[in-house]
Amino acid sequence: IEGGTASYNMPAGFRLTGPLNVAALGDALRDVILRHEPLRTVIVDNSGEATGRLIPVLEGELLLKTEDLSSLSRESKDQRIEAIVSAESSKVFSLTKDLTLRTKLLKLGDDEHVLILVMHHGSGDGVSIPVFIRDLSTAYAARLKGAEPQFPPLPVSYADYAAWQRRWFAQ
């Protein structure tokens, strides 16, 4: 609707304290993106009609961008965090090629990190964010144990929901 703006970006930041396994977190992010199709759906032109298409998801270590701020002073860290959050929040998603979730992990110290998540509103809303966080926690706990997460099956796929919604609007 407003192409080329960050109006539909939903940024969130989480301060993480304690030991963090970055590889497990990256793998957990990938698990959640693979579970929830809207996070990996792009919009393509199909003979003049917009059509959703699932795209592949990078491996966890490539998916989770990291930046080490641990050598900076507290004041410099705070300034850098603010600048990074602002920059990540204002980056425009390309709905024709990007995942609709961007992540960045800032290392502040051995046991202190900031996780930045920016989700496009086309793939999530205020109701889905707690679901995302719950699934990320489940996946991270499993990955810490060297296992794949055992999610309960989704009662309906997003594609099924979208088809139902199209039929409902048509009526």
FENGI-V962405 format. One record per backbone hydrogen bond with DSSP energy under -0.5 kcal/mol. CO is the residue of the C=O (numbers start at 1). NH is the residue of the N-H. E is the energy in kcal/mol with one decimal. If there is no record, write none. Layout:
BEGIN
CO&NH&E, CO&NH&E
END
This chain:
BEGIN
6&9&-2.0, 8&121&-2.8, 9&11&-0.6, 10&119&-2.1, 12&117&-3.0, 14&16&-0.6, 14&115&-3.0, 15&17&-0.5, 16&113&-2.7, 20&22&-0.9, 21&25&-2.1, 22&26&-2.5, 23&27&-2.4, 24&28&-2.4, 25&29&-2.4, 26&30&-2.0, 27&31&-2.3, 28&32&-2.2, 29&33&-2.4, 30&34&-2.5, 31&35&-1.6, 32&36&-2.1, 35&37&-0.8, 36&39&-1.7, 37&40&-2.0, 38&41&-1.0, 39&100&-1.7, 40&42&-0.5, 40&55&-2.6, 42&44&-0.6, 42&53&-2.5, 44&46&-0.6, 44&51&-2.6, 45&47&-0.6, 46&49&-1.1, 49&46&-2.8, 51&44&-3.3, 53&42&-2.9, 59&62&-1.2, 59&63&-1.9, 60&64&-2.0, 63&65&-0.9, 65&105&-3.2, 67&69&-0.7, 67&107&-2.8, 69&72&-1.9, 73&77&-2.9, 74&78&-2.5, 75&79&-2.2, 76&80&-2.6, 77&81&-3.2, 78&82&-2.2, 79&83&-2.2, 80&84&-2.7, 81&85&-2.9, 82&86&-2.2, 83&87&-2.5, 84&88&-3.1, 85&89&-2.3, 86&90&-1.4, 87&91&-0.7, 88&91&-0.6, 93&95&-0.9, 94&97&-1.7, 94&98&-3.1, 95&43&-3.2, 100&120&-2.4, 102&118&-2.6, 103&65&-0.9, 104&106&-0.5, 104&116&-3.3, 105&67&-2.3, 105&107&-0.6, 106&108&-0.7, 106&114&-2.2, 107&69&-2.9, 109&112&-1.2, 111&18&-2.5, 112&108&-2.6, 112&109&-1.8, 113&16&-3.0, 114&106&-3.2, 114&116&-0.6, 115&14&-2.3, 115&117&-0.5, 116&104&-2.0, 117&12&-2.6, 118&102&-2.9, 119&10&-2.7, 120&123&-2.2, 121&124&-0.5, 125&129&-1.7, 126&130&-0.6, 127&131&-0.6, 128&132&-2.6, 129&133&-2.6, 130&134&-2.5, 131&135&-2.7, 132&136&-2.5, 133&137&-2.4, 134&138&-2.3, 135&139&-2.6, 136&140&-2.6, 137&141&-2.3, 138&142&-1.9, 139&143&-2.7, 140&144&-2.2, 141&145&-0.8, 142&145&-0.8, 142&147&-2.5, 143&146&-1.4, 149&151&-0.8, 157&161&-2.2, 158&162&-2.9, 159&163&-2.2, 160&164&-2.4, 161&165&-2.7, 162&166&-2.4, 163&167&-2.2, 164&168&-2.5, 165&169&-2.6, 166&170&-2.1, 167&171&-1.4
END
